[in-house]
Amino acid sequence: MIHWDHASQGDRDLLQILRGLCEQHPKLIDFMFHPTRAALRAEPKTLHREARCFSSGEQILIRVAIDLWGNLDHVKLSELGRLDSSNFQRVIAAFSRIRL
Protein backbone atom coordinates (compact mmCIF):
# COMPACT_ATOMS: atom_id res chain seq x y z
CA MET A 1 0.00 0.00 0.00
CA ILE A 2 1.42 3.35 -1.02
CA HIS A 3 1.60 6.13 1.56
CA TRP A 4 3.73 9.09 0.54
CA ASP A 5 3.96 11.65 3.36
CA HIS A 6 6.35 14.10 1.73
CA ALA A 7 5.42 13.88 -1.94
CA SER A 8 4.83 17.01 -3.99
CA GLN A 9 1.31 17.78 -5.14
CA GLY A 10 2.44 17.11 -8.70
CA ASP A 11 3.64 13.61 -7.74
CA ARG A 12 0.37 12.92 -5.91
CA ASP A 13 -1.64 14.13 -8.90
CA LEU A 14 0.35 11.97 -11.28
CA LEU A 15 -0.07 8.95 -9.01
CA GLN A 16 -3.86 9.48 -9.13
CA ILE A 17 -3.74 9.59 -12.93
CA LEU A 18 -1.73 6.37 -12.98
CA ARG A 19 -4.16 4.74 -10.55
CA GLY A 20 -6.89 5.55 -13.04
CA LEU A 21 -4.76 4.04 -15.81
CA CYS A 22 -4.37 0.84 -13.80
CA GLU A 23 -7.90 0.83 -12.39
CA GLN A 24 -8.61 -2.74 -13.57
CA HIS A 25 -5.18 -3.88 -12.33
CA PRO A 26 -4.51 -2.10 -8.99
CA LYS A 27 -1.68 -4.51 -8.13
CA LEU A 28 0.40 -2.81 -10.82
CA ILE A 29 0.72 0.42 -8.79
CA ASP A 30 2.18 -1.47 -5.83
CA PHE A 31 4.44 -3.37 -8.23
CA MET A 32 5.87 -0.16 -9.75
CA PHE A 33 6.11 2.35 -6.92
CA HIS A 34 8.00 2.62 -3.67
CA PRO A 35 5.54 2.36 -0.77
CA THR A 36 6.81 5.36 1.23
CA ARG A 37 8.65 7.60 -1.28
CA ALA A 38 7.41 9.29 -4.45
CA ALA A 39 9.59 7.11 -6.67
CA LEU A 40 9.64 3.94 -8.68
CA ARG A 41 10.62 1.02 -6.47
CA ALA A 42 13.39 0.04 -8.93
CA GLU A 43 15.02 1.23 -12.13
CA PRO A 44 12.70 1.11 -15.18
CA LYS A 45 14.85 -1.58 -16.82
CA THR A 46 14.48 -3.78 -13.74
CA LEU A 47 10.73 -3.23 -13.58
CA HIS A 48 10.37 -4.08 -17.28
CA ARG A 49 12.26 -7.33 -16.72
CA GLU A 50 10.28 -8.24 -13.58
CA ALA A 51 6.99 -7.44 -15.36
CA ARG A 52 7.36 -10.52 -17.55
CA CYS A 53 5.17 -12.39 -15.06
CA PHE A 54 2.20 -10.17 -16.01
CA SER A 55 -0.04 -10.44 -19.06
CA SER A 56 1.00 -8.63 -22.23
CA GLY A 57 -1.67 -5.97 -21.63
CA GLU A 58 -0.50 -5.42 -18.06
CA GLN A 59 3.09 -5.12 -19.30
CA ILE A 60 2.03 -2.38 -21.71
CA LEU A 61 0.20 -0.52 -18.91
CA ILE A 62 3.33 -0.79 -16.74
CA ARG A 63 5.46 0.63 -19.53
CA VAL A 64 2.99 3.47 -20.18
CA ALA A 65 2.90 4.32 -16.47
CA ILE A 66 6.69 4.25 -16.15
CA ASP A 67 7.00 6.42 -19.25
CA LEU A 68 4.51 8.95 -17.90
CA TRP A 69 6.20 8.98 -14.50
CA GLY A 70 9.68 9.52 -15.89
CA ASN A 71 8.91 11.07 -19.28
CA LEU A 72 10.93 8.22 -20.83
CA ASP A 73 9.33 7.51 -24.24
CA HIS A 74 9.68 3.71 -24.35
CA VAL A 75 6.17 2.68 -25.42
CA LYS A 76 5.46 2.71 -29.12
CA LEU A 77 2.04 3.94 -30.19
CA SER A 78 1.56 0.76 -32.22
CA GLU A 79 1.71 -1.26 -28.99
CA LEU A 80 -1.36 0.50 -27.63
CA GLY A 81 -3.45 -1.23 -30.29
CA ARG A 82 -2.81 -4.53 -28.49
CA LEU A 83 -4.73 -3.36 -25.42
CA ASP A 84 -8.36 -4.29 -24.93
CA SER A 85 -10.77 -1.41 -25.44
CA SER A 86 -11.25 -0.53 -21.75
CA ASN A 87 -7.50 -0.34 -21.07
CA PHE A 88 -6.96 1.58 -24.32
CA GLN A 89 -9.57 4.11 -23.15
CA ARG A 90 -7.78 4.41 -19.78
CA VAL A 91 -4.51 5.18 -21.58
CA ILE A 92 -6.24 7.89 -23.61
CA ALA A 93 -7.84 9.29 -20.45
CA ALA A 94 -4.44 9.36 -18.69
CA PHE A 95 -2.88 11.17 -21.66
CA SER A 96 -5.70 13.73 -21.63
CA ARG A 97 -5.24 14.44 -17.90
CA ILE A 98 -1.45 14.84 -17.96
CA ARG A 99 0.67 17.72 -19.13
CA LEU A 100 4.16 16.58 -20.07
Backbone as XML, in Angstrom:
<?xml version="1.0"?>
<chain id="A" units="angstrom">
  <residue number="1" name="MET">
    <atom name="N" x="0.833" y="-1.170" z="0.000"/>
    <atom name="CA" x="0.000" y="0.000" z="0.000"/>
    <atom name="C" x="0.884" y="1.241" z="0.000"/>
  </residue>
  <residue number="2" name="ILE">
    <atom name="N" x="0.606" y="2.149" z="-0.882"/>
    <atom name="CA" x="1.420" y="3.353" z="-1.015"/>
    <atom name="C" x="0.930" y="4.430" z="-0.059"/>
  </residue>
  <residue number="3" name="HIS">
    <atom name="N" x="1.887" y="5.012" z="0.660"/>
    <atom name="CA" x="1.595" y="6.126" z="1.565"/>
    <atom name="C" x="2.791" y="7.083" z="1.520"/>
  </residue>
  <residue number="4" name="TRP">
    <atom name="N" x="2.644" y="8.121" z="0.717"/>
    <atom name="CA" x="3.726" y="9.092" z="0.536"/>
    <atom name="C" x="3.452" y="10.336" z="1.376"/>
  </residue>
  <residue number="5" name="ASP">
    <atom name="N" x="4.163" y="10.492" z="2.479"/>
    <atom name="CA" x="3.964" y="11.646" z="3.356"/>
    <atom name="C" x="4.516" y="12.943" z="2.779"/>
  </residue>
  <residue number="6" name="HIS">
    <atom name="N" x="5.658" y="12.881" z="2.137"/>
    <atom name="CA" x="6.351" y="14.100" z="1.730"/>
    <atom name="C" x="6.412" y="14.281" z="0.218"/>
  </residue>
  <residue number="7" name="ALA">
    <atom name="N" x="5.441" y="13.753" z="-0.485"/>
    <atom name="CA" x="5.415" y="13.882" z="-1.945"/>
    <atom name="C" x="4.886" y="15.252" z="-2.340"/>
  </residue>
  <residue number="8" name="SER">
    <atom name="N" x="5.353" y="15.742" z="-3.471"/>
    <atom name="CA" x="4.831" y="17.006" z="-3.987"/>
    <atom name="C" x="3.405" y="16.795" z="-4.490"/>
  </residue>
  <residue number="9" name="GLN">
    <atom name="N" x="2.669" y="17.877" z="-4.609"/>
    <atom name="CA" x="1.309" y="17.780" z="-5.135"/>
    <atom name="C" x="1.321" y="17.237" z="-6.555"/>
  </residue>
  <residue number="10" name="GLY">
    <atom name="N" x="2.317" y="17.618" z="-7.345"/>
    <atom name="CA" x="2.439" y="17.106" z="-8.705"/>
    <atom name="C" x="2.614" y="15.595" z="-8.734"/>
  </residue>
  <residue number="11" name="ASP">
    <atom name="N" x="3.444" y="15.063" z="-7.820"/>
    <atom name="CA" x="3.636" y="13.611" z="-7.743"/>
    <atom name="C" x="2.350" y="12.916" z="-7.308"/>
  </residue>
  <residue number="12" name="ARG">
    <atom name="N" x="1.648" y="13.504" z="-6.365"/>
    <atom name="CA" x="0.371" y="12.921" z="-5.913"/>
    <atom name="C" x="-0.658" y="12.929" z="-7.039"/>
  </residue>
  <residue number="13" name="ASP">
    <atom name="N" x="-0.702" y="14.041" z="-7.774"/>
    <atom name="CA" x="-1.636" y="14.130" z="-8.901"/>
    <atom name="C" x="-1.314" y="13.092" z="-9.962"/>
  </residue>
  <residue number="14" name="LEU">
    <atom name="N" x="-0.042" y="12.942" z="-10.282"/>
    <atom name="CA" x="0.354" y="11.966" z="-11.285"/>
    <atom name="C" x="0.047" y="10.543" z="-10.817"/>
  </residue>
  <residue number="15" name="LEU">
    <atom name="N" x="0.260" y="10.264" z="-9.535"/>
    <atom name="CA" x="-0.074" y="8.946" z="-9.007"/>
    <atom name="C" x="-1.569" y="8.674" z="-9.179"/>
  </residue>
  <residue number="16" name="GLN">
    <atom name="N" x="-2.410" y="9.671" z="-8.948"/>
    <atom name="CA" x="-3.855" y="9.479" z="-9.131"/>
    <atom name="C" x="-4.184" y="9.178" z="-10.590"/>
  </residue>
  <residue number="17" name="ILE">
    <atom name="N" x="-3.531" y="9.858" z="-11.506"/>
    <atom name="CA" x="-3.742" y="9.589" z="-12.931"/>
    <atom name="C" x="-3.329" y="8.152" z="-13.249"/>
  </residue>
  <residue number="18" name="LEU">
    <atom name="N" x="-2.212" y="7.728" z="-12.713"/>
    <atom name="CA" x="-1.729" y="6.371" z="-12.980"/>
    <atom name="C" x="-2.605" y="5.323" z="-12.299"/>
  </residue>
  <residue number="19" name="ARG">
    <atom name="N" x="-3.192" y="5.656" z="-11.168"/>
    <atom name="CA" x="-4.157" y="4.737" z="-10.553"/>
    <atom name="C" x="-5.371" y="4.567" z="-11.460"/>
  </residue>
  <residue number="20" name="GLY">
    <atom name="N" x="-5.801" y="5.650" z="-12.081"/>
    <atom name="CA" x="-6.892" y="5.546" z="-13.044"/>
    <atom name="C" x="-6.502" y="4.690" z="-14.232"/>
  </residue>
  <residue number="21" name="LEU">
    <atom name="N" x="-5.276" y="4.850" z="-14.697"/>
    <atom name="CA" x="-4.764" y="4.043" z="-15.809"/>
    <atom name="C" x="-4.811" y="2.558" z="-15.455"/>
  </residue>
  <residue number="22" name="CYS">
    <atom name="N" x="-4.460" y="2.237" z="-14.237"/>
    <atom name="CA" x="-4.372" y="0.842" z="-13.796"/>
    <atom name="C" x="-5.599" y="0.410" z="-12.981"/>
  </residue>
  <residue number="23" name="GLU">
    <atom name="N" x="-6.698" y="1.080" z="-13.189"/>
    <atom name="CA" x="-7.899" y="0.830" z="-12.389"/>
    <atom name="C" x="-8.324" y="-0.646" z="-12.384"/>
  </residue>
  <residue number="24" name="GLN">
    <atom name="N" x="-8.235" y="-1.316" z="-13.506"/>
    <atom name="CA" x="-8.610" y="-2.736" z="-13.570"/>
    <atom name="C" x="-7.515" y="-3.647" z="-13.026"/>
  </residue>
  <residue number="25" name="HIS">
    <atom name="N" x="-6.340" y="-3.093" z="-12.784"/>
    <atom name="CA" x="-5.184" y="-3.882" z="-12.332"/>
    <atom name="C" x="-4.461" y="-3.132" z="-11.203"/>
  </residue>
  <residue number="26" name="PRO">
    <atom name="N" x="-5.114" y="-2.925" z="-10.052"/>
    <atom name="CA" x="-4.512" y="-2.101" z="-8.986"/>
    <atom name="C" x="-3.191" y="-2.636" z="-8.449"/>
  </residue>
  <residue number="27" name="LYS">
    <atom name="N" x="-2.945" y="-3.934" z="-8.603"/>
    <atom name="CA" x="-1.679" y="-4.514" z="-8.127"/>
    <atom name="C" x="-0.479" y="-3.916" z="-8.858"/>
  </residue>
  <residue number="28" name="LEU">
    <atom name="N" x="-0.705" y="-3.358" z="-10.033"/>
    <atom name="CA" x="0.403" y="-2.807" z="-10.815"/>
    <atom name="C" x="1.009" y="-1.576" z="-10.151"/>
  </residue>
  <residue number="29" name="ILE">
    <atom name="N" x="0.193" y="-0.780" z="-9.485"/>
    <atom name="CA" x="0.715" y="0.416" z="-8.795"/>
    <atom name="C" x="1.682" y="-0.007" z="-7.702"/>
  </residue>
  <residue number="30" name="ASP">
    <atom name="N" x="1.284" y="-0.978" z="-6.892"/>
    <atom name="CA" x="2.182" y="-1.467" z="-5.828"/>
    <atom name="C" x="3.425" y="-2.122" z="-6.413"/>
  </residue>
  <residue number="31" name="PHE">
    <atom name="N" x="3.282" y="-2.760" z="-7.564"/>
    <atom name="CA" x="4.437" y="-3.372" z="-8.230"/>
    <atom name="C" x="5.449" y="-2.311" z="-8.655"/>
  </residue>
  <residue number="32" name="MET">
    <atom name="N" x="4.973" y="-1.167" z="-9.157"/>
    <atom name="CA" x="5.867" y="-0.164" z="-9.747"/>
    <atom name="C" x="6.469" y="0.818" z="-8.755"/>
  </residue>
  <residue number="33" name="PHE">
    <atom name="N" x="5.703" y="1.211" z="-7.738"/>
    <atom name="CA" x="6.115" y="2.347" z="-6.920"/>
    <atom name="C" x="6.580" y="1.969" z="-5.525"/>
  </residue>
  <residue number="34" name="HIS">
    <atom name="N" x="7.505" y="2.764" z="-5.030"/>
    <atom name="CA" x="8.005" y="2.619" z="-3.672"/>
    <atom name="C" x="6.845" y="2.915" z="-2.713"/>
  </residue>
  <residue number="35" name="PRO">
    <atom name="N" x="6.699" y="2.159" z="-1.643"/>
    <atom name="CA" x="5.541" y="2.364" z="-0.765"/>
    <atom name="C" x="5.572" y="3.642" z="0.067"/>
  </residue>
  <residue number="36" name="THR">
    <atom name="N" x="6.753" y="4.200" z="0.343"/>
    <atom name="CA" x="6.813" y="5.364" z="1.229"/>
    <atom name="C" x="7.471" y="6.597" z="0.613"/>
  </residue>
  <residue number="37" name="ARG">
    <atom name="N" x="8.011" y="6.474" z="-0.593"/>
    <atom name="CA" x="8.651" y="7.603" z="-1.276"/>
    <atom name="C" x="8.028" y="7.777" z="-2.646"/>
  </residue>
  <residue number="38" name="ALA">
    <atom name="N" x="7.957" y="9.001" z="-3.118"/>
    <atom name="CA" x="7.414" y="9.286" z="-4.446"/>
    <atom name="C" x="8.466" y="8.922" z="-5.490"/>
  </residue>
  <residue number="39" name="ALA">
    <atom name="N" x="8.568" y="7.616" z="-5.749"/>
    <atom name="CA" x="9.588" y="7.107" z="-6.667"/>
    <atom name="C" x="9.205" y="5.711" z="-7.125"/>
  </residue>
  <residue number="40" name="LEU">
    <atom name="N" x="9.751" y="5.336" z="-8.271"/>
    <atom name="CA" x="9.636" y="3.941" z="-8.679"/>
    <atom name="C" x="10.372" y="3.088" z="-7.662"/>
  </residue>
  <residue number="41" name="ARG">
    <atom name="N" x="9.951" y="1.863" z="-7.472"/>
    <atom name="CA" x="10.619" y="1.023" z="-6.470"/>
    <atom name="C" x="11.925" y="0.444" z="-6.990"/>
  </residue>
  <residue number="42" name="ALA">
    <atom name="N" x="12.156" y="0.534" z="-8.305"/>
    <atom name="CA" x="13.390" y="0.044" z="-8.929"/>
    <atom name="C" x="13.600" y="0.812" z="-10.226"/>
  </residue>
  <residue number="43" name="GLU">
    <atom name="N" x="14.741" y="0.608" z="-10.836"/>
    <atom name="CA" x="15.023" y="1.228" z="-12.133"/>
    <atom name="C" x="14.025" y="0.718" z="-13.174"/>
  </residue>
  <residue number="44" name="PRO">
    <atom name="N" x="13.652" y="1.551" z="-14.144"/>
    <atom name="CA" x="12.703" y="1.110" z="-15.176"/>
    <atom name="C" x="13.106" y="-0.195" z="-15.858"/>
  </residue>
  <residue number="45" name="LYS">
    <atom name="N" x="14.374" y="-0.352" z="-16.163"/>
    <atom name="CA" x="14.850" y="-1.576" z="-16.824"/>
    <atom name="C" x="14.553" y="-2.805" z="-15.970"/>
  </residue>
  <residue number="46" name="THR">
    <atom name="N" x="14.760" y="-2.681" z="-14.660"/>
    <atom name="CA" x="14.483" y="-3.784" z="-13.741"/>
    <atom name="C" x="12.986" y="-4.079" z="-13.693"/>
  </residue>
  <residue number="47" name="LEU">
    <atom name="N" x="12.177" y="-3.033" z="-13.611"/>
    <atom name="CA" x="10.730" y="-3.230" z="-13.580"/>
    <atom name="C" x="10.235" y="-3.883" z="-14.863"/>
  </residue>
  <residue number="48" name="HIS">
    <atom name="N" x="10.765" y="-3.460" z="-16.004"/>
    <atom name="CA" x="10.374" y="-4.076" z="-17.277"/>
    <atom name="C" x="10.692" y="-5.571" z="-17.266"/>
  </residue>
  <residue number="49" name="ARG">
    <atom name="N" x="11.857" y="-5.922" z="-16.762"/>
    <atom name="CA" x="12.263" y="-7.326" z="-16.717"/>
    <atom name="C" x="11.367" y="-8.116" z="-15.748"/>
  </residue>
  <residue number="50" name="GLU">
    <atom name="N" x="11.114" y="-7.560" z="-14.578"/>
    <atom name="CA" x="10.285" y="-8.244" z="-13.584"/>
    <atom name="C" x="8.822" y="-8.341" z="-14.025"/>
  </residue>
  <residue number="51" name="ALA">
    <atom name="N" x="8.395" y="-7.461" z="-14.912"/>
    <atom name="CA" x="6.994" y="-7.438" z="-15.359"/>
    <atom name="C" x="6.653" y="-8.590" z="-16.287"/>
  </residue>
  <residue number="52" name="ARG">
    <atom name="N" x="7.614" y="-9.386" z="-16.647"/>
    <atom name="CA" x="7.358" y="-10.516" z="-17.553"/>
    <atom name="C" x="6.356" y="-11.506" z="-16.982"/>
  </residue>
  <residue number="53" name="CYS">
    <atom name="N" x="6.138" y="-11.478" z="-15.675"/>
    <atom name="CA" x="5.168" y="-12.392" z="-15.062"/>
    <atom name="C" x="3.728" y="-11.933" z="-15.281"/>
  </residue>
  <residue number="54" name="PHE">
    <atom name="N" x="3.540" y="-10.709" z="-15.766"/>
    <atom name="CA" x="2.203" y="-10.168" z="-16.006"/>
    <atom name="C" x="1.772" y="-10.446" z="-17.442"/>
  </residue>
  <residue number="55" name="SER">
    <atom name="N" x="0.473" y="-10.268" z="-17.705"/>
    <atom name="CA" x="-0.042" y="-10.444" z="-19.062"/>
    <atom name="C" x="0.561" y="-9.383" z="-19.983"/>
  </residue>
  <residue number="56" name="SER">
    <atom name="N" x="0.442" y="-9.605" z="-21.282"/>
    <atom name="CA" x="1.000" y="-8.634" z="-22.234"/>
    <atom name="C" x="0.329" y="-7.266" z="-22.085"/>
  </residue>
  <residue number="57" name="GLY">
    <atom name="N" x="-0.974" y="-7.241" z="-21.837"/>
    <atom name="CA" x="-1.671" y="-5.971" z="-21.631"/>
    <atom name="C" x="-1.194" y="-5.261" z="-20.379"/>
  </residue>
  <residue number="58" name="GLU">
    <atom name="N" x="-1.006" y="-6.009" z="-19.300"/>
    <atom name="CA" x="-0.501" y="-5.418" z="-18.058"/>
    <atom name="C" x="0.917" y="-4.883" z="-18.262"/>
  </residue>
  <residue number="59" name="GLN">
    <atom name="N" x="1.731" y="-5.599" z="-19.024"/>
    <atom name="CA" x="3.085" y="-5.121" z="-19.304"/>
    <atom name="C" x="3.052" y="-3.789" z="-20.051"/>
  </residue>
  <residue number="60" name="ILE">
    <atom name="N" x="2.132" y="-3.641" z="-20.986"/>
    <atom name="CA" x="2.025" y="-2.377" z="-21.712"/>
    <atom name="C" x="1.594" y="-1.273" z="-20.760"/>
  </residue>
  <residue number="61" name="LEU">
    <atom name="N" x="0.629" y="-1.538" z="-19.884"/>
    <atom name="CA" x="0.204" y="-0.523" z="-18.910"/>
    <atom name="C" x="1.357" y="-0.122" z="-17.995"/>
  </residue>
  <residue number="62" name="ILE">
    <atom name="N" x="2.156" y="-1.085" z="-17.577"/>
    <atom name="CA" x="3.328" y="-0.791" z="-16.736"/>
    <atom name="C" x="4.279" y="0.126" z="-17.497"/>
  </residue>
  <residue number="63" name="ARG">
    <atom name="N" x="4.538" y="-0.185" z="-18.740"/>
    <atom name="CA" x="5.461" y="0.631" z="-19.533"/>
    <atom name="C" x="4.903" y="2.033" z="-19.766"/>
  </residue>
  <residue number="64" name="VAL">
    <atom name="N" x="3.602" y="2.135" z="-20.020"/>
    <atom name="CA" x="2.994" y="3.465" z="-20.179"/>
    <atom name="C" x="3.137" y="4.255" z="-18.884"/>
  </residue>
  <residue number="65" name="ALA">
    <atom name="N" x="2.813" y="3.631" z="-17.756"/>
    <atom name="CA" x="2.896" y="4.322" z="-16.468"/>
    <atom name="C" x="4.329" y="4.766" z="-16.155"/>
  </residue>
  <residue number="66" name="ILE">
    <atom name="N" x="5.297" y="3.892" z="-16.389"/>
    <atom name="CA" x="6.693" y="4.250" z="-16.146"/>
    <atom name="C" x="7.110" y="5.393" z="-17.066"/>
  </residue>
  <residue number="67" name="ASP">
    <atom name="N" x="6.673" y="5.337" z="-18.312"/>
    <atom name="CA" x="6.997" y="6.421" z="-19.253"/>
    <atom name="C" x="6.393" y="7.744" z="-18.795"/>
  </residue>
  <residue number="68" name="LEU">
    <atom name="N" x="5.144" y="7.715" z="-18.361"/>
    <atom name="CA" x="4.509" y="8.954" z="-17.899"/>
    <atom name="C" x="5.172" y="9.469" z="-16.625"/>
  </residue>
  <residue number="69" name="TRP">
    <atom name="N" x="5.547" y="8.571" z="-15.741"/>
    <atom name="CA" x="6.197" y="8.983" z="-14.496"/>
    <atom name="C" x="7.551" y="9.632" z="-14.769"/>
  </residue>
  <residue number="70" name="GLY">
    <atom name="N" x="8.324" y="9.028" z="-15.661"/>
    <atom name="CA" x="9.676" y="9.516" z="-15.889"/>
    <atom name="C" x="9.895" y="10.224" z="-17.197"/>
  </residue>
  <residue number="71" name="ASN">
    <atom name="N" x="8.808" y="10.416" z="-17.974"/>
    <atom name="CA" x="8.915" y="11.073" z="-19.277"/>
    <atom name="C" x="9.977" y="10.375" z="-20.127"/>
  </residue>
  <residue number="72" name="LEU">
    <atom name="N" x="9.867" y="9.039" z="-20.246"/>
    <atom name="CA" x="10.931" y="8.223" z="-20.830"/>
    <atom name="C" x="10.778" y="7.901" z="-22.308"/>
  </residue>
  <residue number="73" name="ASP">
    <atom name="N" x="9.553" y="7.770" z="-22.818"/>
    <atom name="CA" x="9.330" y="7.514" z="-24.242"/>
    <atom name="C" x="9.782" y="6.122" z="-24.684"/>
  </residue>
  <residue number="74" name="HIS">
    <atom name="N" x="9.343" y="5.078" z="-23.961"/>
    <atom name="CA" x="9.678" y="3.709" z="-24.345"/>
    <atom name="C" x="8.547" y="2.959" z="-25.032"/>
  </residue>
  <residue number="75" name="VAL">
    <atom name="N" x="7.307" y="3.390" z="-24.838"/>
    <atom name="CA" x="6.168" y="2.684" z="-25.420"/>
    <atom name="C" x="5.910" y="3.226" z="-26.817"/>
  </residue>
  <residue number="76" name="LYS">
    <atom name="N" x="5.785" y="2.313" z="-27.759"/>
    <atom name="CA" x="5.458" y="2.712" z="-29.122"/>
    <atom name="C" x="3.944" y="2.801" z="-29.262"/>
  </residue>
  <residue number="77" name="LEU">
    <atom name="N" x="3.477" y="3.789" z="-30.002"/>
    <atom name="CA" x="2.044" y="3.940" z="-30.191"/>
    <atom name="C" x="1.409" y="2.685" z="-30.768"/>
  </residue>
  <residue number="78" name="SER">
    <atom name="N" x="2.110" y="1.981" z="-31.623"/>
    <atom name="CA" x="1.560" y="0.764" z="-32.222"/>
    <atom name="C" x="1.252" y="-0.305" z="-31.173"/>
  </residue>
  <residue number="79" name="GLU">
    <atom name="N" x="1.959" y="-0.283" z="-30.047"/>
    <atom name="CA" x="1.710" y="-1.259" z="-28.989"/>
    <atom name="C" x="0.363" y="-1.043" z="-28.317"/>
  </residue>
  <residue number="80" name="LEU">
    <atom name="N" x="-0.106" y="0.201" z="-28.307"/>
    <atom name="CA" x="-1.362" y="0.500" z="-27.629"/>
    <atom name="C" x="-2.529" y="-0.214" z="-28.294"/>
  </residue>
  <residue number="81" name="GLY">
    <atom name="N" x="-2.406" y="-0.509" z="-29.574"/>
    <atom name="CA" x="-3.451" y="-1.228" z="-30.286"/>
    <atom name="C" x="-3.640" y="-2.655" z="-29.806"/>
  </residue>
  <residue number="82" name="ARG">
    <atom name="N" x="-2.698" y="-3.168" z="-29.035"/>
    <atom name="CA" x="-2.807" y="-4.532" z="-28.492"/>
    <atom name="C" x="-3.621" y="-4.577" z="-27.203"/>
  </residue>
  <residue number="83" name="LEU">
    <atom name="N" x="-3.942" y="-3.401" z="-26.655"/>
    <atom name="CA" x="-4.733" y="-3.355" z="-25.425"/>
    <atom name="C" x="-6.203" y="-3.620" z="-25.728"/>
  </residue>
  <residue number="84" name="ASP">
    <atom name="N" x="-6.923" y="-4.174" z="-24.744"/>
    <atom name="CA" x="-8.361" y="-4.287" z="-24.926"/>
    <atom name="C" x="-8.958" y="-2.886" z="-24.866"/>
  </residue>
  <residue number="85" name="SER">
    <atom name="N" x="-10.196" y="-2.748" z="-25.276"/>
    <atom name="CA" x="-10.770" y="-1.407" z="-25.444"/>
    <atom name="C" x="-10.847" y="-0.618" z="-24.137"/>
  </residue>
  <residue number="86" name="SER">
    <atom name="N" x="-11.145" y="-1.280" z="-23.008"/>
    <atom name="CA" x="-11.248" y="-0.533" z="-21.750"/>
    <atom name="C" x="-9.885" y="-0.008" z="-21.303"/>
  </residue>
  <residue number="87" name="ASN">
    <atom name="N" x="-8.834" y="-0.820" z="-21.443"/>
    <atom name="CA" x="-7.497" y="-0.337" z="-21.073"/>
    <atom name="C" x="-6.996" y="0.710" z="-22.055"/>
  </residue>
  <residue number="88" name="PHE">
    <atom name="N" x="-7.326" y="0.562" z="-23.332"/>
    <atom name="CA" x="-6.961" y="1.582" z="-24.319"/>
    <atom name="C" x="-7.610" y="2.916" z="-23.943"/>
  </residue>
  <residue number="89" name="GLN">
    <atom name="N" x="-8.877" y="2.885" z="-23.565"/>
    <atom name="CA" x="-9.572" y="4.109" z="-23.154"/>
    <atom name="C" x="-8.927" y="4.719" z="-21.907"/>
  </residue>
  <residue number="90" name="ARG">
    <atom name="N" x="-8.450" y="3.886" z="-20.985"/>
    <atom name="CA" x="-7.782" y="4.405" z="-19.784"/>
    <atom name="C" x="-6.457" y="5.088" z="-20.136"/>
  </residue>
  <residue number="91" name="VAL">
    <atom name="N" x="-5.749" y="4.545" z="-21.114"/>
    <atom name="CA" x="-4.508" y="5.179" z="-21.576"/>
    <atom name="C" x="-4.831" y="6.553" z="-22.171"/>
  </residue>
  <residue number="92" name="ILE">
    <atom name="N" x="-5.845" y="6.619" z="-23.016"/>
    <atom name="CA" x="-6.238" y="7.892" z="-23.615"/>
    <atom name="C" x="-6.654" y="8.888" z="-22.535"/>
  </residue>
  <residue number="93" name="ALA">
    <atom name="N" x="-7.416" y="8.419" z="-21.542"/>
    <atom name="CA" x="-7.838" y="9.293" z="-20.448"/>
    <atom name="C" x="-6.637" y="9.812" z="-19.658"/>
  </residue>
  <residue number="94" name="ALA">
    <atom name="N" x="-5.653" y="8.937" z="-19.407"/>
    <atom name="CA" x="-4.440" y="9.364" z="-18.685"/>
    <atom name="C" x="-3.689" y="10.422" z="-19.497"/>
  </residue>
  <residue number="95" name="PHE">
    <atom name="N" x="-3.559" y="10.185" z="-20.806"/>
    <atom name="CA" x="-2.884" y="11.170" z="-21.655"/>
    <atom name="C" x="-3.617" y="12.509" z="-21.630"/>
  </residue>
  <residue number="96" name="SER">
    <atom name="N" x="-4.937" y="12.471" z="-21.596"/>
    <atom name="CA" x="-5.698" y="13.729" z="-21.627"/>
    <atom name="C" x="-5.603" y="14.492" z="-20.318"/>
  </residue>
  <residue number="97" name="ARG">
    <atom name="N" x="-5.314" y="13.782" z="-19.213"/>
    <atom name="CA" x="-5.236" y="14.440" z="-17.902"/>
    <atom name="C" x="-3.844" y="14.941" z="-17.556"/>
  </residue>
  <residue number="98" name="ILE">
    <atom name="N" x="-2.836" y="14.510" z="-18.299"/>
    <atom name="CA" x="-1.454" y="14.839" z="-17.965"/>
    <atom name="C" x="-0.916" y="15.928" z="-18.875"/>
  </residue>
  <residue number="99" name="ARG">
    <atom name="N" x="-0.042" y="16.698" z="-18.343"/>
    <atom name="CA" x="0.672" y="17.717" z="-19.130"/>
    <atom name="C" x="2.151" y="17.414" z="-18.999"/>
  </residue>
  <residue number="100" name="LEU">
    <atom name="N" x="2.729" y="16.939" z="-20.091"/>
    <atom name="CA" x="4.158" y="16.578" z="-20.073"/>
    <atom name="C" x="5.032" y="17.784" z="-20.300"/>
  </residue>
</chain>
